Amino acid sequence: MILSLSFFIFYPHSTNKIKDINSDKLISGNSDVNNNLESLDKDYYEQEEVFNKELHPMSIEYLRNNNYPGGDFLIKEELRNGSNYKRYIASYVSEGLEINGLLTVPLMEMPEGGFPAVIFVHGYIPPKEYSTINSYPTYQDSLARAGFVSYKPDLRGHDDSEGEAVSAHFSEKYVIDTMNAISYLKNYEAVNKNRLAYWGHSNGGEIGLRVVLLTDDIKAASFWAGVVGSYEDILETYNDDIPFLQNLNIQLIQENNLPSKNNDFWNQLDPYNYLADISAPIELQHATGDDSVPIELSLSLKQALEKNNKVVEYHEYQGDDHNIGQNSSLAWQRTINFFNRHLDY
């Protein structure tokens, strides 16, 4: 008798996590076959559990194997309209926490398939000073007026969002919050889920560099003044020029040493070891007068992306600051053009 089987095999060290073995049907009542399938099922879960235990939660592979289920935004408050768009405080759930964010929706007629959308991830602002409504208002306004749906998640522990604030540099939690926000945004009724972009400033660039390695949903990404160097760049080579990373007396480094001393550990976490997997075009904007995040970090990423034959655009602003304040109009026009070009279909 020929048995035709249908099951899955799990390959834990592959980016294609589940491989299908095609067949017709399982003939029930055969104890040998059923026992084999039960054994395979048990091995799958045991192997997955061991695999996850071996990986650090900040590692790219761990984050790739995480679950970001999505759902429907909860509209908590309708705010006064912007110039040509609606504004809402909308929340979503990330690891059981309610995270708020500012959602903007164009007032114009919705195109077929929905509006293009941008997930907007802020840089560091002291969590108690951060405001869902009043932090980055002109930045988000630039995207909203240009016809994008935009969503700026607070991230946990900011303003009235639940949870404890963490370090963007030594924790995976903000990456998880962002990935969950993307899952909700692409499910929003006014959004074309095939036309999603990412915008991040400073720490938001650091988060974004991981996000584009975890999902193909992002079709274009722009990092302004991003903390986008390798771990060796930010913790060693250019560390003296990064004022907010001068205290390296933290548990992660104490337990695992610096990147140059323990490549095996840091390579799991470092996006630079996975740049070949990036599919989204990347825009980098940085100013030479930035005294918070050295421009060398953006230059380092530019060179690494080019080495991997990735699409990257780089814009540099002489003498401007961390916010690219003197050239913000030009910078925004470049970003909007970049998104329109790569989200067009």
N, C-alpha and C positions, 0 to 999 in steps of 0.2 A: 504494500500500500504506500502511495506517495502522499506525504503530508505537505501542505502548503501553509507557511507560517507568516504571521504579521507581527512584528515587534520592533523595538528601537534599541540601538546600542549607544551607550554614552561614552564619549571620548573626552575625558576631563581636561586634557591639555591641548585641546583644539579650539580655535575660535568658532568653528562650526560645532556647537555643543552636542547636537543630536543628529544622528545620521539614520535615515529611514532605510529599512530593508523591505522591498516591495514583495507582496505575495497576495494570495487570494483570500484564504480563510483558515481558521484554526478548526481542526476536527476535534470536537469535544469528546470527553470520555476516555481519551488516551492518557493514562496516568503518567507515562514516561515523559510525554510532551509537556503536560501541565507541570510536572515537577521541575522540568528543565526551565520552564518559563518562570516559575516561582523563584527558582535559584537565581535566574538572570535578574529578576526584579529586585531581589534582596541585594545582589551584588551591586546593582545600579545605585541604590540608596546608600549602601555602605561606602562605595567608591566616591560618590559625590560628597558624603560627609567627611571622609578622610581628606579629599581634595581641598574642600573649603577650610578645614582645620589647618592645612599646610600653608595656606595663603594668608598674608597680612590683609586686614580689611581695607587698607589703602591701595593695595595692588590693583593694577589694571585688570588682571584676570578675575580677581574676586569681584570687582565692580561689574565686569561684563556678565558674570553669572548671577548677579543680584536681580531681584524682581522689581519692576517699576510699573505697577498695574494701571494707574490712571483712573479716570472717573469723570464726573461732571463738577465743574466749579460751583461753589456755593456763593451766590451773589449776596453779599452782606449789606452793602450800602451803594446806592446810586448817587454819585457826586455831580457837581455842576459840570456841564459839558465844557470841553475844550473848544478851540476855534472851529474845528470841523469833525469832532469825534466825541463819543460818549466816554465817560469814565466811571469805573466801578471799583469798589474794594471787593475782591473775590478771593475765596480761600480754597485750599486743597489739602489733602492729607499726605504726609510723608512720615513713614515709620510710626504711624499712629498719632502724629502731632498735627494740629491744625496750623497751617502756615498761610498767612495773609499775603496779598499782593495787589498791586495796582494794575488793573486791566483797562486798556483803551480799545475802542472799536470805532472804525470810521463811520461817519454819518452818510456817506455816499452810498449809492446803490451797490449792493454786493455783486461782484463778478461771478460768473458761472464757476462753480466749484469752491467758492469762498475766497476770502482775502488772504494774501500772504501774511505771515505772522513772524514776530521776532520775540524770542525769549531774552529778557534784558536782565543781566546779572551785575549787581552793583559791586563796587570796591569796598574797602574797609571804611566804615564809619562806626565809632563806638556804639554798640548795640542800644544803649539807653538814649543816645542822641538821634539814632536813625528814625526816620518817619516814613511810613508807607506812602503818604501823600506828598510830603515836602522834601524828600531826598531825591536828587536828580530830576527835578521837574522839567527843566528846559531840555535836558538830554532826551527824556522819553517823549516829550512834546515834538521833538524833531522827527522821530519815527512815526508818531501818531498822525501828524499833519501830512506826512508823505503817503498815507493810505495803507499803512500796516496795522493789523491788530498787534498790540504789544502787551506783554505781561512781565511785570517786574516783581518777582517773588522776594518777600522780606528776607528769607532764609531763617532758620530756627533761632529763637532767642532775640530777635530784633523787633522793636516796637511791641505790638500786642501778640505777635506770633508765639506759639507755644515752644517749649524746649529750652535747652541751654545753648548759648552762643559758644562756638568752638573756634579753633585756629584753622584758617583756610589752608595753611601750609602743612599742618601735621595731623589732620583729621580728614576722613572721607565724607563726613556728614553733609557738608554743603554741596558736594557733588551729587549725593543721593537726593537732597532736597531739589536740586536743579533738574535731575533726571525725572523725578516724579512730576515736577511742574511742567516739563515738556510733554509728558504723557497726558496730562490734563489739557494742556493748550491745544494739542493736535486733535483732541476730542471735542473741542468747543465748536458749537454749531456754525459760527461765522468764519471758521478757519479752514483753509485748504491745507490739509495735512501733508501734502506733497510739496508745499512751498514754505518751509520753516527755515528761519535763520537764527543765529545766535549773536548777541552783542554783549561784550563784557569789558569792564574797566578795572584795571589794576588787579586785585585779587579775583575779580570776575574773569579776567583773562586766564589766570591760573586754573580756575575751575573749568573754563571753556575748553582748554587744551585737553583736559581729560574727557569732557563730554563728547567731543568729536571722535574720540577713540572708542566710545561705548555705544554710539548709535549712528545709523546712517540716515536718521530722520532729518538731521541738520544738513541743509544743502549749501550753506555758506556761513562763515563765521568771521567776525571782526573783533579784534582785541586791541583796545586802546591802553597804552602805557601798562601793558600786562606783565605780571610776574611770571614770565613764560620761559625762563631759562631752565636748564637741566638742574637736578638737585645739586650737582657739583658746582654749577654756576652760582646758585643762590646761597648755598651754605659755605662755599669755599672761595671760588675764583673772584666773585664780585661782592662777597658778603660785607666787606668794609663799606661799601657804597649803598647798603640797604639798611636804613636806620631802624626799621621795625623788626629786623632779624639779628640784632646784635647779641641777644641773650639766647645762646644755644644750649643752655643747661636745662634741657627738656628730656623727658623719659625716652622718646623715640631715638634720640641721638645717644643718650647715655647707654642704652641697651644695644645699639647697633653700630655705634661709631659713625664717623663721617663717610660720605660716599667714596672718597678716594681710598679709604681703608677697608671698605666692605662692599665691594661692587655687587656681590651676589644678592645681598639684601636690597639695596637701593635700586638695582635694575628692575626688580619686580614693580616698584612704585613709579619709576621715572617714565613719563610719556615719551621721552626721546628714544627709548628703546622700541617704541611701537609706531613711530611716525610713518612707516611704510604702509600702515593700515588706514591712514586718513584718506577719506574720499572727498571731503568738502574743501572747496577753495578757501584760503585763509587770507584775510586782510590784517596787516599790522600797521598801527599808527603810533608814533612815539615822538617826543620832543627832546632836544638835546639838553634843555635846561631842567629836566625832571630831576629833582633832588630827593625823591622818594623811591622810585624804581629806575635803576640805571638803564639807559637806552641799549646797552650792550646785550641785555636779555632778549629784546626783540630782534636785534641783529643776529644773535646766536640762533634763535628759532628760524629766522629767515634763511640762514645758511644751511641749517639742517634740513629744512623742507626742500630747498632747492637741490640738495644732495640726494634727496629721495624722489626727485622729479615730481614734486607736488606743485599745484597752482598756488602761488603766493604773491600778494601785492604789498609793497612796503612804502610808507610815506613818513618822511622825517621833517620835523619843524624846528628850525634853528632858533634857539633861545627861549622857546615856549616852555610851559610848566607841565606838571603832572596831569592836569586836566585839559591840556591843549587849549587853554582858555582864549588866547589871542587869535587862534586860528580855528575856532570851533565851527564857524559857518562853513569854511572850506572842508574841514575834516568830516562834518556831517554830510555834506553834499557828496563827498567821495564814498562814504559808507553807503549812503542811499543808492547811489549809482551802482556800487558793487553788488548790493543785494538785488537790485532790479535786474541786473545783468545775469546773475547766476540763479535767480528764482524764476526767471522767465521760462516758459515752456510752450 
